[in-house]
Amino acid sequence: MSNRFIDLAAPGLAALKPYVPGKPLSELERELGIRDSIKLASNENPLGPSPAVMRAIEAELGNLTRYPDGGAYALRSALAKRHGVEPAGITVGNGSNDVLDMIARAFLWSGRESLFSQYAFAVYPISSMAVGATTVVAPAKDYGHDLQALRDRVSDRTGVVWIANPNNPTGTLLTEAALREFVASLPSSVMCVVDEAYFEYVQHGDYPDTSRWLGEFDNLIVTRTFSKAYGLAALRVGYGVSHPDVADLLNRVRQPFNVDSLAQAAALAALNDVDYLQRSVEVNQRGLRQLVEGVERLGLDYIPSHGNFLTIDTGREAAPLDRALLQQGVITRPIANYGLPNHLRVTVGVEAENARFLDALGRVL
Ligand SMILES: *Cc1c(COP(=O)(O)O)cnc(C)c1O
């Protein structure tokens, strides 16, 4: 589509495609005139918010006329303690996407290279291209990161390499030894981002908490989010853990009040709500098994997942299946935009939602 103002825009915008979010429930229901649709499209927590979080937000409502604490003192202190770092090493974001965007603005510019894998999270190219950096894509192996292929593409122009572990949209996982060897092999001039948005869900015994490596690798930035297992997607809170000097640079490009006061209070309450997190993880484990068994019964292939979603190889173009599922009131995510036109990514819901999805999928196949 042509844009009258494209010649006036920053050069990277010509090739940039906007992020496509999952369709909101209200929009689908308006279009179809139905009421009981389910959304399994955006890897959201199906449990609803924790009561402790709702109480924390209510307690904060009286302060709505005030700017939030721009330094997020209480939240950053709690996060620093959790990760065993100084608060100066914590950068809060309006969702972790905000932190990813700060990383791009701090460490990438025209002439620099931004390196990631085939099937990488869509925000990496968006933030990189917006600042005029050149994107370099390494081929994937079995839908996951091929660390040798990534390492082979590091050049003296590489500013940032981005790795989601587990990866979205494929759910694949890198183990401790492999990822550590890769990070250690990087020149210290390359910032290595490990995006751990699904950290809390992972059950694999060899899965690394890379925030524990920060004493060893000054060029490492670990990002986490409250949007998934903590169930706060609407509030937009995430954070980065890094060397304090790296955090200092991120803070130079950070908007002063990027995390609002309700979000800060909610995140702090969520951190302390151990029961909710545990329930999130249990429901996810059971739901993932339910989806895998159902998909196998339907004779479909899938990518084994370590997150809160399952990416299914439908064996045919997934877009028409997606449209048919929408007619049944089930929103999932076809991922042709990631170069996987036959795959459908479905978020793990509660048992009844998973059952309804499997039933609808069986009918539309
Ligand atoms: C969901 C997700 C995020 C989190 O985004 P927020 O901005 O924190 O909501 C980050 N990275 C990946 C790979 C994700 O899938």
The ligand as a Tripos MOL2 file, in Angstrom:
@<TRIPOS>MOLECULE
LIG
   15    15     1     0     0
SMALL
NO_CHARGES

@<TRIPOS>ATOM
      1 C1          4.6100  -12.0420   24.9100 C.3       1 LIG1
      2 C2          6.0660  -11.8140   24.6010 C.ar      1 LIG1
      3 C3          6.7360  -10.7460   25.1580 C.ar      1 LIG1
      4 C4          6.0550   -9.8890   26.1810 C.3       1 LIG1
      5 O1          5.5540   -8.7460   25.7160 O.3       1 LIG1
      6 P1          5.0430   -7.6610   26.7730 P.3       1 LIG1
      7 O2          5.3740   -6.3910   26.0750 O.co2     1 LIG1
      8 O3          5.8400   -7.8290   28.0250 O.co2     1 LIG1
      9 O4          3.6050   -7.8980   26.9620 O.co2     1 LIG1
     10 C5          8.0720  -10.5720   24.8870 C.ar      1 LIG1
     11 N1          8.7340  -11.4510   24.1170 N.ar      1 LIG1
     12 C6          8.1310  -12.5220   23.5890 C.ar      1 LIG1
     13 C7          8.9130  -13.4910   22.8020 C.3       1 LIG1
     14 C8          6.7710  -12.7190   23.8080 C.ar      1 LIG1
     15 O5          6.1540  -13.7630   23.2550 O.3       1 LIG1
@<TRIPOS>BOND
     1     1     2 1
     2     2     3 ar
     3     2    14 ar
     4     3     4 1
     5     3    10 ar
     6     4     5 1
     7     5     6 1
     8     6     7 2
     9     6     8 1
    10     6     9 1
    11    10    11 ar
    12    11    12 ar
    13    12    13 1
    14    12    14 ar
    15    14    15 1
@<TRIPOS>SUBSTRUCTURE
     1 LIG1         1 GROUP 0 **** ****
